[in-house]
């Protein structure tokens, strides 16, 4: 495949060159003869990586499955997703990991990885499964993955290989219970206490920890006191707030950790330099589920577009988007052939029109859940084409071809 007239970052500077992909890998950059895809007017990003996705497969496939979820990923500009373990059953044993891998192999139409889940007593299963990453929930969330005692948490911090990312849902369960009794809501103090606990345990264990969906400026900086902490930010905590959007969305705004105040949302933007990655935390529920109180928001098809709009507004730079949504996740999770446009890397590209204005509507979205918290948003910047391993899979902002994804984690 040849991509003609492409504009992209190469070696730290913007260039306009043709891109040659052979056997699914970037082969060269320059001027090449032959027919190809005309990328004039588009900007080429490396295929994006979403490290935080809930595809609900197995057990909850009315909300999402590996096919619908990976189609949503492609439509949103992601060529690789990493799936969370809180499915039904949860991915907490070698057998359930193997079963999920079999399902994903049949259904996934982009590349994918599978996070393992920690429980209070699955240490033997962790050793047996040898996962490359693991999720530990310090507070109650969707699924049965709560690890709320220091003893079990410490054992996982000590036993799980120190260089592999241990992902944390950092809300302190004891604090959440106390706040519930006091009718104080699910406040940010539970996050700050959990971050403090986790970064001190991580320092004691001398290990890498990855703080998922960090919601406040203070929590980011508390995490970064420990030098091996990695911090993830989510679009909904950066673009939505409980005053402005909580009133608009009502029970549909329910998510863990919750949306924060408008003041805290604005402050979080001031911590972007310290954020290591962006995860959509794509957590699809049907409207009926949301009416019944389910927590979580869909985000795969809007995540990049929201940041492209922020780029157009001068709030974030394009290299930051590329780094936090491609380069850095690839580095954190050891995806050595992904995250860059460079010779020998996987031939994955996300081609965007930085100037196109469009109205967000869940009509036509690929996710099964059928709604978005950004309904009606007017955005500038849109995914137009996606190339996966040298094959055009998205054209005109629509998925036009399915190819089999491969497991990368």
N, C-alpha and C positions, 0 to 999 in steps of 0.2 A: 504493500500500500504506500502511495505517496500522498502527503498532505501538502497542497500547493499554497504558496503565499501566506504561510503561517507567521504570526507574530507571537513570540514567547520569550521567556527568560532562559538564557543559555550562558552558563558561566557567570552568573550574577548581573547580566545586562540584557536589555530587551533587544532582540534581533528579529529580522524578517527573513526567513529561509524556508525552503521546502524541508519536509521531514520524511525520511524513508524508514519504513518498518518492514522487516523481513522475519519470517518464522516467529511472529509474535513479539519481536524485540526491536528496540530502536537501533537502526543500523547506521544512519548518517544524517547530516544536516548540510544543506547547500542548495544546489540547483540540479534537479533530476529530470530526465526526459521521460515522457510517457504520460498517460492519463492519470488523474488522481482526484482527490477531493479538494475543491477550492475553498480555502479558509479565509478568503479576503474579507476583511471587516470583522473578523473574529479573533479572539485572543485564546491561545492554547495554554491550558493549565495541565500539569501532570494529573493523571487519573486520581481522584480524591479518595481518601480512606476515612471511613467513619468507625472509630473504635468503640462506639457505645450504641448498640442497636438491639431491640427486643423484637424478635421475629415470631414469637409465640408458637413455635413449631418444635416439638410435638405438643399436643394436648389442648391448644387454644387457637386452633387454626381458623375459626370463624372470624378472629380479629386480624390475623396475618399468618402467612406461611412463607416458606423459603422462596417460593416462586414469586408471589405477589410482592414480598418485601424486597427481594433483589431487583425486581423490575422497578419498584419505587426508588431504590438506590440509584439505578442507572438514570432514571428520569431526572433525578436531582443532581447528577454529575459525579456520583460515587461509583468507582469500579471495584472497590473492596470494602466489605463491611465485617465487623467483628461482633458476633452475636453473644448476648448475655445468657446466663445459665438459669434464670427463673422461669423455665417452661414447666410443663406438667407431664411427666415428672421432672423435677429439677435436675440439671446436669451436675450431679455431685458424686457420681460413681463412675468407674471405668466403663461399666456396661451402658449407662445412660449416655455417656459421651460417645461411645461407639455407635449407639443407635441414632443419636442426633446426626452424627457424621454421615451415616448411611442415607438418612432422609435428605440432608443438604446436598449430597452428591447427586441425587436424582433430580432435585428441584431447582437448585441455585443457578441463576443466569448471570451472576457476576462472581468475582472471587470472594472468599469468605474465610473467617476464622471463628473458632469456638472457645469462648472463655469457660473455664471450669468454675464451680461454685464451692465455697467453703461452708462447712457446717461445724457444729460443736464437737463432732466426734468422727469426721471422715478422713482422719490422717492417713490411715492405711490405704484408702481409695485414692487419695492424692498421690501417694507414693506409687501405686499401681498404674494410675493413668498417665503419670508424668506430663501434666499439662504445661504449656508454655506461658500461661497467664492464669490468674485466679481472682475471683470476685468475692469479697467479704463484706457482709452487710452488718454494720454496727447498730443499725436501727431498723425497726419493722418497716417493710415495704412490700410491694407485690410479690407474692411467692413465699415459700417456707425456707428462707435462707438466713434467718437471724442468728448472729453470733454476738451476744450481748454481755458475755462475761470475760473478764480480763485474762483468766487462765487459758481459755480456748483461743482467744485472740492472740495471746503471746506465743502459744505453741505454733500457730500458723505462721506468725512473724518469724519465728526461729527456724521452723522446719522447711517451709517453702523456699526453694533456691533463691538466694539473696539478690541475684542479678535479674531475676524474672519479675515482671511487674505484678504486684499485688494490688488489685483495684479495690478501692474502698467506697462504700456508701457511708459517708461520715455524718451520721446523726446519732447522738448518744441516746440509747433506748431508755435508760433510767430517767434522763431529763425529759424525754418525750412523754413518759408516763406521768411524771409529776406535773408537767404543763397541762396535760389533759385533765387531771384531777382539779387543777386550779383554774380550768377553763381559760387558759392563756393561748390556746392554739399551738400550732407546730412551729414555734419561733426559731429564729436564727441562732439563739444561744445553744440549742442542742447540737447544731453543726459546729459551732466554735469549740465546744467542750470535746466533741468527738475528734476534731482535727488536732487539738492539743494532746489528747491521749495518744492518738495514732502516731503523730510525728515524734513524740517522746519514746514510744515503744519501738518505732522504726530506728531511731538513733541508737537505742540500747542494743537492738538486734543488728544494726549496721546494714540495713536493707533498703531496696528501692520500694517506695510506695507511690501509688497513683490515686490521687483524690478525684473521684468522679464528680461531675455536676456541682462544682464549687459555686456558691451563690453570692458571696459578699467579698468586698475588698479586704476586710479584716481576716476572713477565713483564708484567702489566698496568701496573705502575708504571714499568718501563723503557720501555714503549711510549709512555706519556703524557709522558715527558720532552720529546718533540717535540709541539708544540701542535696539529699537524694530523693527529695519529694518531687513528684510530677503533678501538675495541676491541670485539670480539664475544666473548660467552661462550656455551657450549653446555650444555644440560641435563645431559648425561651426565657432564661434568666437575664439575658442581655437585652432582649427586645420587648419583653412583656413585664408588667408590674401588677401587683394585687389591686391597687386603687384603680388604675386606668383599665386594665384588661380583666381583672377579677369581676368587676361589675358588668362588663360586656359579656363575658363568657359564662358567668355564674358557676354552676357545678362543673362545667366543662373545663374550667381553669384548674381543677384539682390535680396536683402533681407533687411528687416527693423527690427532693425537698420542695417546699412550696415556692410560688412566686413571692418575691420580696417587695418591699416598698419602692415607690418611684425614686426616692432619694438613694436607696441602696442599689437599685438598678443602675442609676447614673454613676455611682461610685465604682461599681464593678468594672465599668469601661476604663477607669483609671488604672486598673490592675492588669490590663491586657498584655503588657510587656512581660509579666511574670507568668502568664498562662502558657502551658506547653502544648496543648492540643485543644481542638474543638470536637465535642461529641454531640450528635443530635439528641441522644437519649430517646430515640424514636420508640415510643411506647404506645402502640395503637390499641384503642378500645372502640367498640361500636358506640354509636350514640346511646343505645339502650344501656350499655355498660356504664357510660358516663353519667347518665341520669340516675343510675343506682349507686353512684359514688366512687367508681373506679378512678384510680390515680394514674396519670400519665398522658403525654401529648405526642401526637405524630409529628415528625419533623424531617424525614429524609428528603422530601421533595421541595422543601423551602429553605433548608439550612444555608446552602451556598448562596442562593438568591438574596437572602437577607443581608449577608455580608457583602455581596456585590453592590447592593443598594447603599450600604454603609460606606463602601469605598467611594461611590459616586457622591456621597454627601461629605466626603473628606474626613470621615471618622476613623478609618482604618486604611492601611496601605495594602496594595496588591501582594507584595512579597510576604506580608504577615499572613494573609489568607492562604497562600501557597504553602508556607511553612507549617502553620498550625493545622491545616486540613489535608496535607499530603506528606511533606518531608518529615515532620516531627513524629506523627503517628507511625510512619514506616520505621523510623529509628528506634522509637520506644519499644515496639513490638517485634523487632528483629526481622522486618520484611525487606530483605536486602536488595531485592530487584524492583522495588516499588518506591513511589514518592518523588521521582525525579524524571525530567526529560534529559536523558543522557544515553550514550552508547552502551548497549548491553542491558539496559533496564527494560522492564516489561513495556510493551507498546500500548500503554493506556493513556488516553488523552481526554480531557474535558474541554470542549470548545465553547466559549461563551461570547455572547454579544453584550459588551459592556454598556451599550447605549439603549438597548431595547427597553421600553416601558411596557408593563403588563399588570393586569389585575389578578391577584391570587384567587383561585376558585378550586374547590375540591372536585368539581365536575371534571372528569377526565384524568384525575390523579390515579396512580396505579395502586396505592395502598387500599387494602380491603376495608379499612375503617370508615372511609367515605366522608371525612370531615377534616378541617384544619383550623387551628386557632388563629390563623392569619387570613381567614376569609375576608376578601375585599381590600386587602392591603394593596397599595399601588407601589410597585417596585421598579427600579431601574437596574437592569442587568439580568440576563437569562441564559440558562443552558440551552444550546442549540444542537450540538452534535456530541456524541460520546463514542470513543473508539476503545474497544476492549481487545487486547492482544492482536491488534492490527485489523480488527473487524468493526465496521460501522454498525453500532447497535442502537444508537439514538440519532434521529435526524428530524429537524424541524420541531425540536422539543418533545418528540414522541419516541417511544421504544418501537423500533422497526424490525429488530432481529433478536433472536435469542441464541446464545451459544452457552455451552456448559461452563459453569464456573469451576475453579479449582480451590481446594482447601490450602490456605497459606499459614494457618496458625492452629 
